[in-house]
Amino acid sequence: MSAIVKFFLKNPEKKKMGEIVVISRENMLLLGNFLPTTEFQPCEELFREFECAVNDQLFKEVERLEEAIQGLNFYLTDSPLDENIFEIEDLQIMKDGVSFRLRSS
């Protein structure tokens, strides 16, 4: 991926949770930086717990937390007006960045 791409992370109520700046791609996995808004604060603990579970290799807990994160139904747009909507999966927001996959149709 040669160009930097910016997305807006939103919840089903169309609240902007933050901005994602994609800086690289590994196969279908997009990697970048996450700039949260105050709307993201209620979700921070869930992602922190997920990161700790991954680091501690607590596989059942990771699975439970992955399902909870997927249940948030976050999606991406490339403009503030939701002109283009991109469904995502495998969203991971950790202290050193963000990764996700665009869901194929």
VENJO-V997151 format. One record per backbone hydrogen bond with DSSP energy under -1.0 kcal/mol. CO is the residue of the C=O (numbers start at 0). NH is the residue of the N-H. If there is no record, write none. Layout:
BEGIN
co nh
CO NH
CO NH
END
This chain:
BEGIN
co nh
4 21
6 19
7 76
8 16
8 17
9 74
10 13
14 10
16 36
17 8
18 34
19 6
20 32
21 4
23 30
25 28
28 25
29 99
30 22
30 23
31 97
32 20
34 18
36 39
37 40
39 42
40 43
42 46
43 47
44 48
45 49
46 50
47 51
48 52
49 53
50 54
51 55
52 57
53 56
56 58
57 61
58 62
59 63
60 64
61 65
62 66
63 67
64 68
65 69
66 70
68 71
69 72
74 9
75 85
76 7
78 81
85 75
86 102
88 100
91 98
93 96
96 93
97 31
98 91
99 29
100 88
END
